[in-house]
Structure formats: structure tokens, C-alpha cells
Amino acid sequence: MFRVVFNETRKKIVRNKKNRLLVVLTILAIFIYTLIIMPGQSHPTEVDQTTFNLQMNTEMNMAEERLIDGTIGVNRMSGVDTYLYSKQRYETYDTYLQAIEDGNAKLFIDNIANVWPNHLRENLDDYVYDRAGLDFNAIVYERSTLTRNISLIALHDNISMHTVQEKTSIQQLYSFFKGYGPLIIFLATIFIASEILVVDRKHKTLKAGPPISWWNYIFYQSISTYIIIAIFAAIAITLFFFVNGILYGTGPADLLVNHYIYNSEGGLSSFRGDPSHFETQYAWIFVLKAVGLVLLIMFLLIRLNALFSLIFRNEILVMVLGFAIVLVTIIYGTDGSGEILGFPGYFFPQNYFEVGSVISGERNYFATTDMYNSVTGSIVIVCTIIVVEILLYIASIWMNRQKFEREVR
């Protein structure tokens, strides 16, 4: 019987014009992003070689003139005269420039990992302030994350400038799930699932339904929808991975990324930005954890769609409610540090919709706790699914098949 419901659901989804449009737009978005948008994206490590070379030579010429005029001074802290300091900085900068011209990504990243050069500090500051604004804690986190990820890239020998600029496939997947990727998947899930239960009930000639209980039918339909959407998402992500890999490389398989772990023990732990809290995890481990949590939330949203369909019996209203739940939670949500009805934020499912911030530890950073993680998130989402299942069972009794058919027409 499940096969019958699955085939029926598959036909509904595949034959729907708006779903076909979504598939086309997804494919176009993948190629537009990789071919047009990504090449134009700037990275804090990018340097305007002409401007940088001009500034470097100008500074050195000024130092030479001060040496001839005898107007050099000595730094009281370091004991190094200003001319020697300028000469050392010129030589260091020349190394950076030579690495860029030769395409020697390893030399370039090694130099940055040791000392972030002055000529890139402005890029770093712009990047951090664009993402963090004027929030001091956010500034500390963004700066620590970027510089630490750069240092972790420097651990690898065979890398390209695409790796340094975080354009390889594994790095882009990491950025996708850490950023707005889960939100895109959730909205697509709601978009597809919102009318599955309602749309065919509008047709008076439609059969009353397969000979199974109403609740089982809705459950089979939700499972079928879930499988189809998950397959579509997997194909889209795989396509992006290979297209991006052809253009920019797949990236190191053992790439490490920053992972924040709040530790309430220790003398300096009261400062959330202390380096002792910043650890590492493999990028592919991050992606797998994110995928697992995304899949759970997808199923929760599909079952919520089914519940709303029974209650409101209108696909537009169901879709709007689904969008509202996800968007309001993410756009107007808190950092997870507050309490709701006296309970900590990590007890509530909406605080896990920003999957990337949970898996990376960013949510723990702002909430100063260690409770936001993939395990806690999975438990909370599963418990929420159980509550929704109970409500769905009650709703299926209240809104039985005959009443649902009659009300829709």
C-alpha cells in the first residue's frame, strides 16, 4: 500500500508546474553561482597587486630618504630603528607579492598564518565588520573564526589559491550549511509539501482514497514527500559539488575548520572569546552533522504541513504559515541565550533551525553554554515530532476523510 501512495505522491509532485519551475531555477542557480557570482566574490586574503606594489615601494623610498637625511628613530619597546623595521616589512611584503605572482598558495598562506600582514588588515576588518556590525562579541567570534580557518588551511601542503579563498567544493558545502543553505532547503520543503494533501481533494471526480486508515494515508504521504524532497536536495547538492569541483577543485579531504566549544571550567573561561574555547573539527564531519539535523527538521516541517492542511484545508495558507515559522524564527529569533516560560532556550526546536550556528558552536558562543549541539538538537527535534504526531492523530480523528473532502469542496 505504501508503494501505491508513494507513486501517487510522486506523480503529484512531478506533474506540478511550480515544482518543475523550482527544479529549473535550482539548476540555473547552481551554474549562475559557480560561473558568475563566485568569481566576483572578494575574500580578505585577496590583494590588488598593482596598488600593493606601489604602496610597498613608496614606503621603502620614504624610509631610504629618512636614512639619507639621518631622521630615523628607534622604537623604545623593540630597540629596532625605523629604517630596519621598514626594510624588514618591505622584504616580508615582497615575499607575499612574489607568492601571489608565482601562484605559490602554500607560501602565501604560511606567511598569513604566521603574521597577518598589515596590508591585509583593512580587508580583514571590513570582512569582520560587515558580518558582525558593532557587536563586540560578534567581532571577536568572526575574527577568531576567519584567522583560525586560515591557519588550518596552512596545515596542508598541496593547496591552490582557490583553497586559500575558500572556493573549493568542500569549503563551499561548509559555507552553505553554515550560512543560509538550511533555510533554502526548509523553504523549498514547505513550498513543495504545502499542497500535497489538499490539492487533489478539490476535484470532485477523485476517488475517496486507498483502503487504509486516514491517519496512515497521511503518514505514508508525508514519508513519500520526505523521500522525494530529500532525493531532490541530494541530487542538487551533488551537482553543485561536482560542477564547483571541476572549476575550483574539491579541496582537501581532511580539511579542518573552526569549532567553538564553551568550557565553563578554568580561570579564563569567563571570557567567551578566549582561545581555549576554539577547537577544530573536520569539514566533512560538520557537513554530515548538519545534513542529519536538516533531515530531521525537514520531516518536522512536512508533518507540520500535514497538520496545517487538516486544520486550514488551503494550500496557500499552509505555505504561508510554514514560511512564517521558518523565516520569523531565523530572522527575528534570538541568540538562544534567553529563557522561554522559565526554560532554557535549548529546550525549544526553533533555536536549532539555524543549523550552521548550532553545529559550528556559534550558538554556544553567544549563549555561553555547551548545550547547543547536534545531539541535543536531534533529541529536541525528535521530541517535537512526537508532539506533532500526537496532534496529527487527534486532528485526523476530528477532520476525518469524509469531512475533509466535504469541507474542501
N, C-alpha and C positions, 0 to 999 in steps of 0.2 A: 504493500500500500504506500510505503514511503516513496518508492520509485514513481508511482503514479502522481503523487503530489509534487515530487521534485520536477518531473517532466512538465507538469502543468505550470509550475512556478517559473521554470526556465523559459518556457515559451512567452510567458507574460513579460519577463524582463527583457528578453532578446528582441521581441517584436515591438517593444515600446520605443517610440521615436526619440523621446528625450534621453533615454538610456543610450541609444545609438549615438546621439549627439555628444553625450558625455564621453563615450569611448573615443570618438574622433578628436574631441577637444583635448583629451588626455594625451593622445599620441602627438598631437600638434604641440602641446605644452612641453613635452619631453624634448622634442627637436628644437623648438624655439629657445628653450632654456640652455641647452648644451651648445647650440650653434651660434646664438646671438647674445643672450643675456650673460652667460658665464664669462665669455671672453672680455666683456666690458666691465666686469666687476673688479673693483680695486681691492687690494689686500695691504695691510700695514707694512709688509715687507717689500712692496713694490717701490722702485726708485726711478725718478726721472733722471736718466744718466747725464743728459746734457746740462741740466741745471745743477745737478750734484757736482759734476766735474768742474763747472765754472766756480761754484762756491768754494770748493776744495782748493783750487788754485789761487783764488782771491785771498783766502785766509792765510795760505802759505806765503804769498807775496807780501802781505802785511807783516807777517812775522819776520821775514827777511829784512824788510825795511826797518823794523824796530831794532833788529840786531845791528844793522849798519849804523843806526843813529845812537845806539847804546841806551835805548829806553826800555830794555827788557827788565822784568821784575822777577822775584822769586816767591813762590807760594809758600807761606809760612807753615802750612799744615803738612805738605808733602815734601818740601825742600827742593822742588823741581822748578827751574826757571821757565818763564812763559814761552820762550823760544823752543826749548826742548819739548815742552808739552805740545806746542803746535806742530812740531816736527813729528812727534810720535802719533798724534792724531791724524796727520796727513798720511803717514805710512799705513795706519790702520784703515783709513778710508780708501786709500788706494787699493788695498787688499780686497775690500768689498767690491769696488768698481771692477777690478780685474776678474773677480769671481763671476760677476754678472756678465761681463763681456765674453768670458770663456764658457759661460753656461755651467760653471762648476757649482752645482747646488750644494754639494757637501761642504765645500769651503765656505760658501756664503752662510749656510745655516749654522755651521760651527762657530763662526765669528759672532753671529747674533746671539746664539745660545750662551756664549761666554759673557759678552757685554753688549747690551742693547745699544747700538750706536746712536750718537746724538742726532744724526741726520734723519733717523727714522723715528725719533721720539715724538715728533709732531704727528706723524702718521698714527703712531700708537695712541696718542692722546685723543686724536679725532675719532678713531675707531671706538675707543672706550667710552667717550662722552656721548657719541651717537647712540650707543646701546644702553648706557646706564644713566644718562642725564646728569643731574647734580646730586644723585643719591650716593653718599659716601660709601655705604656698604656694597652697593651695586658696582661702583667704580673699582673697589678693591677686588671684588669677585671677577669681574670681566678682565681686569688687567692680569690678575694671577692666572686665570684660565688660559688667556692667549699666550703669555710668556711661557707658561708651563708646557702647553701643547707644542710650541716652537722647540723647546728644549727636548721634548720627547721625540720629535721628528729627527733631531740631530743625532739620535742614537743609531740611526740607520745609515748604512754606507751607500747603497745603490739607490739614490733618490734623484728626482728631477725637480726643476723649478715648479712644476705643477704640484708636486708633493708639498713643497715649501708654501705655496699659495693655497693649499688645501682644496685642490680641484680634482683629485683622483676619486675614483668611484667609491671606495670605502669611506673616504673623508666626506664625500657628498652625502652618502647614506647616513653617516653620523650627524651631519648638519641637518639633514631632512627630518630625522626623528627627534633631534634635539630642539628644532625650531617648530615651524608650522606644519610639518608633514602630518603628524597625527590629526591635527584639526582638519586638514584637507580630506583625509580618509574618513573621518567621522561625518563630515558634511556630505560626502559622496554616498556614504552608507545610508544616511537619512533620506537623501534625495532619491535613491533607488528603492528603498524599502517602504517609503511613506504610503504608497498606493497599492501595494501588493494585495492586501486583504480586502480593500474597498472597491477597487476599480471594476472588477468583473461582476460585482454584485449589483451594478447598475443596470445590467442587461436582463430584461425580463425573460428571455429565452434560455438563460443559463441554467444548467442543471442544478438541482438542490445541493449537490455536493457528493463526494465519495462516501461510501457507507462506513464511516468511522466517526467517533465522537467529535463534537465541535472543538473541544479543547485540544484533542490530539491532532486534528486537522490544522489548527492554528500553529501548534508546536512544530509539526512537520514542515509547514510552510516557512516558519521562521528559520529552521535548520537549513532548508533548501536555499533560502535567500542568503543566509550567512555563508554557506559554502560557495555560492556563485560570486558574491561580492569579494570574498577572500581570494578566490582564484583570479578574479579580475585585477585586484590590487597586487597580487603576487606577480602576475604577468607584466603589469605596468612597471613595477619596481625592477624586475629582471631586465626588461627592455632598457630602462634608464641606465642600469648598471653596465650593460654591455655597450650601449651607444657612448656613454661617457667614458668607459674604459678604452674604447677604440681611440677616442680623441685625446684623452688626458692620462690614460693609464689606470690600472685598477688600484694601485697603491700597495704598500707593504702589508702582508697578511697578518703580521704580528704588531701592527701599529698600536701604540699605547696612547690613551687620551686622559685628560684630567678627570678625576673622580673625587668629589668632596665628601668626606666622612666626618661628621661632627663628633668630637670626643669631649664629653663633659668632665673628664678627669685630667688633671695636670695643671701646672701653675699658669700657663699662658692661654689655656683653653677658653677663658672668659672672652678673649678677642676672637671672634669668628674667622677673621682673616689671617690668623696665624698659620704659617706654612705647615705646621704639624697636622692640620686638618686636610691638606690637599694630598691625595694619593693618586693612584693610577688604576686603569682597567683597560683591557683590550677593546679596541673599537668594535670588533665583531661581537664581543660579549655584550657591549652596550646595545648594539642593534638587535641582537636576539632577545634581550630582556625587554626592549621597547616593543618589539613585534608581539611578544607574548602578552604584554599589558594592553596593547592596542587591540588585539584579537578579542580579549575579554570585554573590553569596553564596546567594541563593535556589536557583540552579541547582546550586551545590555541595551544598547540603543535600538537594536532590531526588536527586542521584546517590548521595549517601551513604545515603539511604533505600533506594535500589535495591540497593546493596551489602549493607546490613544485611539486607534482605529475602532475598537469596540465601543469606546465611550462617545466619540465625536462623529464617527462614520463619515468623515470628509477628508479626502487625501490632502487637500491644500492646508487645512487647519492642522492636520497631523504633521505635515512637513514643517510648517511654521513653528509649531511647538517644539519639534525636535531641534531645529536650527537655534531656537531661542535658548534651549537648555545648554547646548554646547557653546554658543557664542557668548552668552551672558556670563557663563561660568569662567570662560577663558579671558574675555576682555575686561570684565568688571570684577573678576574674582580677586581674592586676597592672596597673600603670600603663604597662606597656610599656618600662620603663627597664631591666629585668633582662635577663640572658642565659640562653639555654637550650642546654646542651651546648656552651657557648663561642661560640654565635652570637647576635648582637643580636636583640632582640625583634621588630624589624620584618621579620624573615625568616619569621615564623610567622603563619598565617592567623587564629588565634584573637584576635590583637591588633587585628584590623580588624572584628570583629563589632560593636563599639560604633561604628557608622558616624559618628554625630554628632560624637563627640570627635575622630575622625580628620579629617573634612572641616573642622571649625572650627579645628583646630590645637591643641585642648586636650591631645591625647595628646602632641604635641611639647613642650608646656609642661612637663608632668610628667616626660617622658623626657629633656628637654633635648637634643633632636635635631631635625633638619629632615626626617627620613626618612619620617615618617608623613604620607602624603597620598593623594589619590585615585589617582594614577598608580602609586605603589609598591604600594598596596593591590590595585589591579586586577591587576598583574603577579603578586603573591604568590597571589592567589585563583585566577588562571588556571593557574599552575603547580601548585597544589594540585588543581585539577580534572583536570589531565593525569595526576597520580599516581593519583587516584581512578579515572579511566578505565582505566588500566592494570590496577589491582586488580580492577575490574569485569570486564574482559575475561578475566582469569585465573579469576575466580570463576564466570563464565558457562560456562567450559570444565569446571571442576570440578563445578559444580552445573548440569548441562545440563537441558534442558526435561523430559525423561522422569524424571530423578532428582528434580527439583524437584516435579513432580506427585506422584510416589510418596511422597516424604517428607512433603509437606503433608497428604496424605490419611491 
